[in-house]
């Protein structure tokens, strides 16, 4: 039977779903939701591998001396005994999956981003719900592992109409939101027209490239603001000056980065009184 634990202490909660625990083919899923951002701290597990995935936001993963971001259709993978720190923004759902088996495509990857296909994403959400049958969940676990892949280099999509190009660019940008590559430069690398790439961005994300990049940068900023000064965050996500970052952030969210941090801390303080 699955082990399910619900902690709904506003402003954050964690739900626990375990299937076949103790066996090599078991799986444990923790589902987190927070109003004020999530930080898992300096984590190391010597017995279990971990996968972090968010369906509705950007994840920032710190390991070694680098900080990487996991964007659309991606997760962060850490093998057992690898120290890491994963963070998410406010009002964001994060699934933290514990495994004893390494997914086939991630064999040899100590830590880094991994792609998550649509079916694997759907199954992660399905098994992290009340009443999920254990036999179904264990079968779904195999499909989830098969749906994980190591990120590939940016390559032209095979689709004649340009489908998939925007997602390839989005994933590359998500790893480094400060990347200043222009749309025409991406199009040249992919050997397609600017018009084709722009059309695929609108089709895939409902907005043009520059708008999508701005939203990515600001969502990445929200992950970092609670633990980094505004000046550092501004440069880390691609703004030439803190003032340009503050202007863009305020336009998008209706409050300055400083107010955003203060309001988030106020929510957390209020939950403890």
Phi and psi in degrees as GROMACS dihedral restraints (atoms count N, CA, C in turn):
[ dihedral_restraints ]
;  ai    aj    ak    al  type     phi  dphi    fc
    3     4     5     6     1   -68.2    20    10
    4     5     6     7     1   146.7    20    10
    6     7     8     9     1   -96.6    20    10
    7     8     9    10     1   120.5    20    10
    9    10    11    12     1  -125.8    20    10
   10    11    12    13     1   126.3    20    10
   12    13    14    15     1  -128.3    20    10
   13    14    15    16     1   129.5    20    10
   15    16    17    18     1  -115.9    20    10
   16    17    18    19     1   121.7    20    10
   18    19    20    21     1  -119.2    20    10
   19    20    21    22     1   107.5    20    10
   21    22    23    24     1  -117.0    20    10
   22    23    24    25     1    50.7    20    10
   24    25    26    27     1   -83.2    20    10
   25    26    27    28     1   103.7    20    10
   27    28    29    30     1   -54.3    20    10
   28    29    30    31     1   136.8    20    10
   30    31    32    33     1   -97.1    20    10
   31    32    33    34     1    14.7    20    10
   33    34    35    36     1  -142.3    20    10
   34    35    36    37     1   158.1    20    10
   36    37    38    39     1  -150.6    20    10
   37    38    39    40     1   162.6    20    10
   39    40    41    42     1  -133.6    20    10
   40    41    42    43     1   134.8    20    10
   42    43    44    45     1  -115.1    20    10
   43    44    45    46     1   138.3    20    10
   45    46    47    48     1  -117.5    20    10
   46    47    48    49     1   129.8    20    10
   48    49    50    51     1  -131.1    20    10
   49    50    51    52     1   115.9    20    10
   51    52    53    54     1  -120.2    20    10
   52    53    54    55     1   137.2    20    10
   54    55    56    57     1  -135.7    20    10
   55    56    57    58     1   127.1    20    10
   57    58    59    60     1    61.9    20    10
   58    59    60    61     1    32.7    20    10
   60    61    62    63     1   -63.3    20    10
   61    62    63    64     1   139.4    20    10
   63    64    65    66     1    98.7    20    10
   64    65    66    67     1   -21.5    20    10
   66    67    68    69     1   -96.2    20    10
   67    68    69    70     1   152.9    20    10
   69    70    71    72     1   -58.9    20    10
   70    71    72    73     1   -27.4    20    10
   72    73    74    75     1  -100.0    20    10
   73    74    75    76     1    21.8    20    10
   75    76    77    78     1   -82.1    20    10
   76    77    78    79     1   171.6    20    10
   78    79    80    81     1  -150.9    20    10
   79    80    81    82     1   138.3    20    10
   81    82    83    84     1  -122.8    20    10
   82    83    84    85     1   127.3    20    10
   84    85    86    87     1  -121.0    20    10
   85    86    87    88     1   124.8    20    10
   87    88    89    90     1  -107.2    20    10
   88    89    90    91     1   127.7    20    10
   90    91    92    93     1  -111.0    20    10
   91    92    93    94     1   118.4    20    10
   93    94    95    96     1  -110.9    20    10
   94    95    96    97     1   148.5    20    10
   96    97    98    99     1  -146.5    20    10
   97    98    99   100     1   130.8    20    10
   99   100   101   102     1  -138.7    20    10
  100   101   102   103     1   143.3    20    10
  102   103   104   105     1   -82.7    20    10
  103   104   105   106     1   -19.8    20    10
  105   106   107   108     1  -118.2    20    10
  106   107   108   109     1    19.3    20    10
  108   109   110   111     1    94.0    20    10
  109   110   111   112     1   157.3    20    10
  111   112   113   114     1  -126.5    20    10
  112   113   114   115     1   136.3    20    10
  114   115   116   117     1  -137.6    20    10
  115   116   117   118     1   119.5    20    10
  117   118   119   120     1   -88.2    20    10
  118   119   120   121     1    -1.0    20    10
  120   121   122   123     1    72.6    20    10
  121   122   123   124     1  -170.7    20    10
  123   124   125   126     1   -81.7    20    10
  124   125   126   127     1   100.8    20    10
  126   127   128   129     1  -104.9    20    10
  127   128   129   130     1   139.5    20    10
  129   130   131   132     1  -148.9    20    10
  130   131   132   133     1   127.5    20    10
  132   133   134   135     1  -124.5    20    10
  133   134   135   136     1   119.7    20    10
  135   136   137   138     1   -83.9    20    10
  136   137   138   139     1    -2.5    20    10
  138   139   140   141     1  -118.4    20    10
  139   140   141   142     1   -28.7    20    10
  141   142   143   144     1  -126.7    20    10
  142   143   144   145     1   144.1    20    10
  144   145   146   147     1   -79.8    20    10
  145   146   147   148     1   156.7    20    10
  147   148   149   150     1  -133.8    20    10
  148   149   150   151     1   143.4    20    10
  150   151   152   153     1  -129.7    20    10
  151   152   153   154     1   129.8    20    10
  153   154   155   156     1  -114.1    20    10
  154   155   156   157     1   129.5    20    10
  156   157   158   159     1  -141.6    20    10
  157   158   159   160     1   137.3    20    10
  159   160   161   162     1  -125.7    20    10
  160   161   162   163     1   126.7    20    10
  162   163   164   165     1   -82.0    20    10
  163   164   165   166     1   -10.2    20    10
  165   166   167   168     1  -134.2    20    10
  166   167   168   169     1    25.7    20    10
  168   169   170   171     1  -177.9    20    10
  169   170   171   172     1  -177.4    20    10
  171   172   173   174     1   -94.8    20    10
  172   173   174   175     1   142.9    20    10
  174   175   176   177     1  -109.7    20    10
  175   176   177   178     1   139.6    20    10
  177   178   179   180     1  -108.8    20    10
  178   179   180   181     1   126.7    20    10
  180   181   182   183     1  -119.4    20    10
  181   182   183   184     1   124.6    20    10
  183   184   185   186     1  -109.7    20    10
  184   185   186   187     1   123.8    20    10
  186   187   188   189     1  -153.1    20    10
  187   188   189   190     1   140.9    20    10
  189   190   191   192     1    62.8    20    10
  190   191   192   193     1  -132.3    20    10
  192   193   194   195     1  -104.3    20    10
  193   194   195   196     1     9.6    20    10
  195   196   197   198     1  -115.6    20    10
  196   197   198   199     1   155.0    20    10
  198   199   200   201     1  -121.6    20    10
  199   200   201   202     1   122.9    20    10
  201   202   203   204     1  -123.4    20    10
  202   203   204   205     1   155.3    20    10
  204   205   206   207     1  -113.8    20    10
  205   206   207   208     1   144.5    20    10
  207   208   209   210     1  -109.6    20    10
  208   209   210   211     1   122.2    20    10
  210   211   212   213     1  -108.8    20    10
  211   212   213   214     1  -143.2    20    10
  213   214   215   216     1   -59.0    20    10
  214   215   216   217     1   127.8    20    10
  216   217   218   219     1    68.6    20    10
  217   218   219   220     1    22.7    20    10
  219   220   221   222     1  -128.5    20    10
  220   221   222   223     1   160.5    20    10
  222   223   224   225     1  -134.8    20    10
  223   224   225   226     1   172.5    20    10
  225   226   227   228     1  -112.3    20    10
  226   227   228   229     1   129.8    20    10
  228   229   230   231     1  -111.7    20    10
  229   230   231   232     1   136.7    20    10
  231   232   233   234     1  -137.5    20    10
  232   233   234   235     1   122.1    20    10
  234   235   236   237     1   -71.2    20    10
  235   236   237   238     1   161.7    20    10
  237   238   239   240     1   -55.1    20    10
  238   239   240   241     1   144.9    20    10
  240   241   242   243     1    73.6    20    10
  241   242   243   244     1    10.5    20    10
  243   244   245   246     1  -102.6    20    10
  244   245   246   247     1   119.0    20    10
  246   247   248   249     1   -72.5    20    10
  247   248   249   250     1   138.1    20    10
  249   250   251   252     1  -158.2    20    10
  250   251   252   253     1   165.1    20    10
  252   253   254   255     1  -140.1    20    10
  253   254   255   256     1   117.0    20    10
  255   256   257   258     1  -113.8    20    10
  256   257   258   259     1   137.7    20    10
  258   259   260   261     1  -133.7    20    10
  259   260   261   262     1   150.9    20    10
  261   262   263   264     1  -135.4    20    10
  262   263   264   265     1   162.0    20    10
  264   265   266   267     1   -81.7    20    10
  265   266   267   268     1  -178.0    20    10
  267   268   269   270     1   -74.1    20    10
  268   269   270   271     1   154.4    20    10
  270   271   272   273     1    52.4    20    10
  271   272   273   274     1    42.9    20    10
  273   274   275   276     1  -123.9    20    10
  274   275   276   277     1   139.4    20    10
  276   277   278   279     1   -94.7    20    10
  277   278   279   280     1   134.5    20    10
  279   280   281   282     1  -130.3    20    10
  280   281   282   283     1   130.5    20    10
  282   283   284   285     1  -103.1    20    10
  283   284   285   286     1   126.8    20    10
  285   286   287   288     1  -115.9    20    10
  286   287   288   289     1   115.2    20    10
  288   289   290   291     1  -112.8    20    10
  289   290   291   292     1   129.2    20    10
  291   292   293   294     1  -107.1    20    10
  292   293   294   295     1   132.6    20    10
  294   295   296   297     1  -138.3    20    10
  295   296   297   298     1   152.4    20    10
  297   298   299   300     1   -99.0    20    10
  298   299   300   301     1   -13.6    20    10
  300   301   302   303     1  -110.3    20    10
  301   302   303   304     1   142.2    20    10
  303   304   305   306     1   -85.9    20    10
  304   305   306   307     1   128.2    20    10
  306   307   308   309     1   -57.2    20    10
  307   308   309   310     1   142.5    20    10
  309   310   311   312     1   -52.2    20    10
  310   311   312   313     1   -44.5    20    10
  312   313   314   315     1   -74.2    20    10
  313   314   315   316     1   -13.6    20    10
  315   316   317   318     1  -105.5    20    10
  316   317   318   319     1     9.0    20    10
  318   319   320   321     1   -59.6    20    10
  319   320   321   322     1   124.2    20    10
  321   322   323   324     1    94.1    20    10
  322   323   324   325     1   -10.2    20    10
  324   325   326   327     1   -88.8    20    10
  325   326   327   328     1   111.4    20    10
  327   328   329   330     1   -70.7    20    10
  328   329   330   331     1   -45.7    20    10
  330   331   332   333     1  -159.4    20    10
  331   332   333   334     1   143.5    20    10
  333   334   335   336     1   158.1    20    10
  334   335   336   337     1   178.6    20    10
  336   337   338   339     1   -77.3    20    10
  337   338   339   340     1   151.9    20    10
  339   340   341   342     1  -139.6    20    10
  340   341   342   343     1   143.7    20    10
  342   343   344   345     1   -79.2    20    10
  343   344   345   346     1   151.5    20    10
  345   346   347   348     1  -128.5    20    10
  346   347   348   349     1   115.6    20    10
  348   349   350   351     1   -76.3    20    10
  349   350   351   352     1   168.6    20    10
  351   352   353   354     1   -60.9    20    10
  352   353   354   355     1   -39.6    20    10
  354   355   356   357     1   -69.0    20    10
  355   356   357   358     1   -40.6    20    10
  357   358   359   360     1   -62.8    20    10
  358   359   360   361     1   -40.5    20    10
  360   361   362   363     1   -61.6    20    10
  361   362   363   364     1   -44.7    20    10
  363   364   365   366     1   -61.9    20    10
  364   365   366   367     1   -40.4    20    10
  366   367   368   369     1   -71.6    20    10
  367   368   369   370     1   -34.3    20    10
  369   370   371   372     1   -59.6    20    10
  370   371   372   373     1   -46.3    20    10
  372   373   374   375     1   -65.8    20    10
  373   374   375   376     1   -34.5    20    10
  375   376   377   378     1   -68.5    20    10
  376   377   378   379     1   -43.3    20    10
  378   379   380   381     1   -79.3    20    10
  379   380   381   382     1   -10.1    20    10
  381   382   383   384     1   -99.5    20    10
  382   383   384   385     1    51.3    20    10
  384   385   386   387     1  -139.6    20    10
  385   386   387   388     1   153.9    20    10
  387   388   389   390     1   -63.8    20    10
  388   389   390   391     1   142.8    20    10
  390   391   392   393     1    82.3    20    10
  391   392   393   394     1     6.0    20    10
  393   394   395   396     1   -70.4    20    10
  394   395   396   397     1   131.0    20    10
  396   397   398   399     1   -68.9    20    10
  397   398   399   400     1   137.3    20    10
  399   400   401   402     1   -64.7    20    10
  400   401   402   403     1   -40.3    20    10
  402   403   404   405     1   -61.7    20    10
  403   404   405   406     1   -41.4    20    10
  405   406   407   408     1   -64.0    20    10
  406   407   408   409     1   -43.9    20    10
  408   409   410   411     1   -63.0    20    10
  409   410   411   412     1   -40.1    20    10
  411   412   413   414     1   -69.2    20    10
  412   413   414   415     1   -34.1    20    10
  414   415   416   417     1   -69.2    20    10
  415   416   417   418     1   -38.6    20    10
  417   418   419   420     1   -65.2    20    10
  418   419   420   421     1   -32.2    20    10
  420   421   422   423     1   -56.9    20    10
  421   422   423   424     1   -42.6    20    10
  423   424   425   426     1   -63.3    20    10
  424   425   426   427     1   -41.7    20    10
  426   427   428   429     1   -68.4    20    10
  427   428   429   430     1   -35.2    20    10
  429   430   431   432     1   -62.2    20    10
  430   431   432   433     1   -46.4    20    10
  432   433   434   435     1   -61.0    20    10
  433   434   435   436     1   -40.7    20    10
  435   436   437   438     1   -69.3    20    10
  436   437   438   439     1   -22.3    20    10
  438   439   440   441     1   -87.3    20    10
  439   440   441   442     1     2.0    20    10
  441   442   443   444     1   -95.8    20    10
  442   443   444   445     1   140.1    20    10
  444   445   446   447     1  -141.9    20    10
  445   446   447   448     1   154.9    20    10
  447   448   449   450     1   -75.9    20    10
  448   449   450   451     1   139.0    20    10
  450   451   452   453     1   -59.4    20    10
  451   452   453   454     1   136.3    20    10
  453   454   455   456     1  -100.8    20    10
  454   455   456   457     1   163.1    20    10
  456   457   458   459     1   -67.3    20    10
  457   458   459   460     1   157.1    20    10
  459   460   461   462     1   -63.1    20    10
  460   461   462   463     1   119.3    20    10
  462   463   464   465     1  -136.3    20    10
  463   464   465   466     1   153.8    20    10
  465   466   467   468     1   -61.4    20    10
  466   467   468   469     1   140.3    20    10
  468   469   470   471     1   -76.3    20    10
  469   470   471   472     1   152.6    20    10
  471   472   473   474     1   -79.9    20    10
  472   473   474   475     1   -22.0    20    10
  474   475   476   477     1   -64.0    20    10
  475   476   477   478     1   132.0    20    10
  477   478   479   480     1   -66.4    20    10
  478   479   480   481     1   -28.7    20    10
  480   481   482   483     1   -91.4    20    10
  481   482   483   484     1     7.4    20    10
  483   484   485   486     1    88.2    20    10
  484   485   486   487     1     3.0    20    10
  486   487   488   489     1   -59.3    20    10
  487   488   489   490     1   134.4    20    10
  489   490   491   492     1    95.8    20    10
  490   491   492   493     1   -14.5    20    10
  492   493   494   495     1   -67.2    20    10
  493   494   495   496     1   -45.3    20    10
  495   496   497   498     1   -62.1    20    10
  496   497   498   499     1   -39.6    20    10
  498   499   500   501     1   -65.6    20    10
  499   500   501   502     1   -37.8    20    10
  501   502   503   504     1   -62.8    20    10
  502   503   504   505     1   -43.6    20    10
  504   505   506   507     1   -66.8    20    10
  505   506   507   508     1   -41.5    20    10
  507   508   509   510     1   -60.3    20    10
  508   509   510   511     1   -42.5    20    10
  510   511   512   513     1   -66.2    20    10
  511   512   513   514     1   -40.2    20    10
  513   514   515   516     1   -64.3    20    10
  514   515   516   517     1   -41.9    20    10
  516   517   518   519     1   -67.2    20    10
  517   518   519   520     1   -37.2    20    10
  519   520   521   522     1   -61.1    20    10
  520   521   522   523     1   -30.8    20    10
  522   523   524   525     1   -67.0    20    10
  523   524   525   526     1   -28.4    20    10
  525   526   527   528     1  -148.1    20    10
  526   527   528   529     1    86.6    20    10
  528   529   530   531     1   -59.1    20    10
  529   530   531   532     1   -20.0    20    10
  531   532   533   534     1   -78.4    20    10
  532   533   534   535     1    -5.8    20    10
  534   535   536   537     1   -56.3    20    10
  535   536   537   538     1   125.2    20    10
  537   538   539   540     1   -98.6    20    10
  538   539   540   541     1    13.0    20    10
  540   541   542   543     1   -58.3    20    10
  541   542   543   544     1   130.7    20    10
  543   544   545   546     1   -80.9    20    10
  544   545   546   547     1   163.3    20    10
  546   547   548   549     1   -59.4    20    10
  547   548   549   550     1   -40.4    20    10
  549   550   551   552     1   -67.1    20    10
  550   551   552   553     1   -30.1    20    10
  552   553   554   555     1   -72.4    20    10
  553   554   555   556     1   -39.6    20    10
  555   556   557   558     1   -61.3    20    10
  556   557   558   559     1   -43.7    20    10
  558   559   560   561     1   -60.6    20    10
  559   560   561   562     1   -39.9    20    10
  561   562   563   564     1   -64.6    20    10
  562   563   564   565     1   -42.2    20    10
  564   565   566   567     1   -62.1    20    10
  565   566   567   568     1   -37.1    20    10
  567   568   569   570     1   -87.1    20    10
  568   569   570   571     1    -5.5    20    10
  570   571   572   573     1    61.1    20    10
  571   572   573   574     1    43.3    20    10
  573   574   575   576     1  -132.6    20    10
  574   575   576   577     1   169.8    20    10
  576   577   578   579     1   -78.2    20    10
  577   578   579   580     1   155.9    20    10
  579   580   581   582     1   -60.0    20    10
  580   581   582   583     1   -40.5    20    10
  582   583   584   585     1   -60.3    20    10
  583   584   585   586     1   -42.2    20    10
  585   586   587   588     1   -64.6    20    10
  586   587   588   589     1   -43.7    20    10
  588   589   590   591     1   -68.1    20    10
  589   590   591   592     1   -42.0    20    10
  591   592   593   594     1   -62.6    20    10
  592   593   594   595     1   -41.2    20    10
  594   595   596   597     1   -62.3    20    10
  595   596   597   598     1   -37.5    20    10
  597   598   599   600     1   -71.0    20    10
  598   599   600   601     1   -32.5    20    10
  600   601   602   603     1   -63.0    20    10
  601   602   603   604     1   -44.3    20    10
  603   604   605   606     1   -65.1    20    10
  604   605   606   607     1   -39.9    20    10
  606   607   608   609     1   -68.9    20    10
  607   608   609   610     1   -40.7    20    10
  609   610   611   612     1   -79.9    20    10
  610   611   612   613     1   -40.2    20    10
  612   613   614   615     1  -119.6    20    10
  613   614   615   616     1    -4.5    20    10
  615   616   617   618     1    74.9    20    10
  616   617   618   619     1    18.2    20    10
  618   619   620   621     1  -159.7    20    10
  619   620   621   622     1   158.1    20    10
  621   622   623   624     1   -71.0    20    10
  622   623   624   625     1   168.8    20    10
  624   625   626   627     1   -56.2    20    10
  625   626   627   628     1   -50.0    20    10
  627   628   629   630     1   -63.7    20    10
  628   629   630   631     1   -37.6    20    10
  630   631   632   633     1   -66.5    20    10
  631   632   633   634     1   -42.3    20    10
  633   634   635   636     1   -63.5    20    10
  634   635   636   637     1   -41.6    20    10
  636   637   638   639     1   -64.5    20    10
  637   638   639   640     1   -39.4    20    10
  639   640   641   642     1   -61.8    20    10
  640   641   642   643     1   -45.2    20    10
  642   643   644   645     1   -65.1    20    10
  643   644   645   646     1   -39.0    20    10
  645   646   647   648     1   -59.7    20    10
  646   647   648   649     1   -47.9    20    10
  648   649   650   651     1   -60.6    20    10
  649   650   651   652     1   -41.9    20    10
  651   652   653   654     1   -72.4    20    10
  652   653   654   655     1   -35.2    20    10
  654   655   656   657     1   -68.2    20    10
  655   656   657   658     1   -38.0    20    10
  657   658   659   660     1   -64.1    20    10
  658   659   660   661     1   -37.4    20    10
  660   661   662   663     1   -62.3    20    10
  661   662   663   664     1   -39.7    20    10
  663   664   665   666     1   -62.1    20    10
  664   665   666   667     1   -30.0    20    10
  666   667   668   669     1   -69.1    20    10
  667   668   669   670     1   -33.3    20    10
  669   670   671   672     1   -95.7    20    10
  670   671   672   673     1   -19.6    20    10
  672   673   674   675     1   -62.5    20    10
  673   674   675   676     1   -31.7    20    10
  675   676   677   678     1   -70.5    20    10
  676   677   678   679     1   -15.3    20    10
  678   679   680   681     1  -127.5    20    10
  679   680   681   682     1    -0.6    20    10
  681   682   683   684     1  -133.9    20    10
  682   683   684   685     1   147.4    20    10
  684   685   686   687     1   -67.4    20    10
  685   686   687   688     1   155.6    20    10
  687   688   689   690     1   -56.9    20    10
  688   689   690   691     1   -42.4    20    10
  690   691   692   693     1   -60.1    20    10
  691   692   693   694     1   -43.9    20    10
  693   694   695   696     1   -67.7    20    10
  694   695   696   697     1   -41.3    20    10
  696   697   698   699     1   -63.2    20    10
  697   698   699   700     1   -43.1    20    10
  699   700   701   702     1   -55.7    20    10
  700   701   702   703     1   -48.0    20    10
  702   703   704   705     1   -71.8    20    10
  703   704   705   706     1   -34.7    20    10
  705   706   707   708     1   -66.3    20    10
  706   707   708   709     1   -29.8    20    10
  708   709   710   711     1  -101.8    20    10
  709   710   711   712     1     5.7    20    10
  711   712   713   714     1   109.2    20    10
  712   713   714   715     1    12.9    20    10
  714   715   716   717     1   -97.1    20    10
  715   716   717   718     1   138.0    20    10
  717   718   719   720     1   -70.1    20    10
  718   719   720   721     1   -26.4    20    10
  720   721   722   723     1  -144.9    20    10
  721   722   723   724     1   152.5    20    10
  723   724   725   726     1   -59.4    20    10
  724   725   726   727     1   -35.3    20    10
  726   727   728   729     1   -65.2    20    10
  727   728   729   730     1   -38.8    20    10
  729   730   731   732     1   -65.5    20    10
  730   731   732   733     1   -39.2    20    10
  732   733   734   735     1   -65.1    20    10
  733   734   735   736     1   -46.0    20    10
  735   736   737   738     1   -61.6    20    10
  736   737   738   739     1   -41.1    20    10
  738   739   740   741     1   -62.0    20    10
  739   740   741   742     1   -47.4    20    10
  741   742   743   744     1   -65.3    20    10
  742   743   744   745     1   -41.7    20    10
  744   745   746   747     1   -63.9    20    10
  745   746   747   748     1   -44.8    20    10
  747   748   749   750     1   -64.9    20    10
  748   749   750   751     1   -39.5    20    10
  750   751   752   753     1   -63.4    20    10
  751   752   753   754     1   -38.7    20    10
  753   754   755   756     1   -76.8    20    10
  754   755   756   757     1   -41.6    20    10
  756   757   758   759     1  -114.1    20    10
  757   758   759   760     1    -3.9    20    10
  759   760   761   762     1    75.6    20    10
  760   761   762   763     1    14.2    20    10
  762   763   764   765     1  -156.5    20    10
  763   764   765   766     1   154.7    20    10
  765   766   767   768     1   -73.1    20    10
  766   767   768   769     1   161.2    20    10
  768   769   770   771     1   -55.7    20    10
  769   770   771   772     1   -38.4    20    10
  771   772   773   774     1   -64.2    20    10
  772   773   774   775     1   -42.6    20    10
  774   775   776   777     1   -66.1    20    10
  775   776   777   778     1   -38.0    20    10
  777   778   779   780     1   -59.1    20    10
  778   779   780   781     1   -45.9    20    10
  780   781   782   783     1   -66.3    20    10
  781   782   783   784     1   -44.3    20    10
  783   784   785   786     1   -62.6    20    10
  784   785   786   787     1   -42.6    20    10
  786   787   788   789     1   -65.9    20    10
  787   788   789   790     1   -37.7    20    10
  789   790   791   792     1   -65.5    20    10
  790   791   792   793     1   -43.0    20    10
  792   793   794   795     1   -66.6    20    10
  793   794   795   796     1   -34.3    20    10
  795   796   797   798     1   -64.9    20    10
  796   797   798   799     1   -39.6    20    10
  798   799   800   801     1   -62.1    20    10
  799   800   801   802     1   -41.9    20    10
  801   802   803   804     1   -67.6    20    10
  802   803   804   805     1   -42.3    20    10
  804   805   806   807     1   -63.1    20    10
  805   806   807   808     1   -39.8    20    10
  807   808   809   810     1   -64.2    20    10
  808   809   810   811     1   -30.2    20    10
  810   811   812   813     1   -73.1    20    10
  811   812   813   814     1   -15.9    20    10
  813   814   815   816     1  -100.2    20    10
  814   815   816   817     1    -7.7    20    10
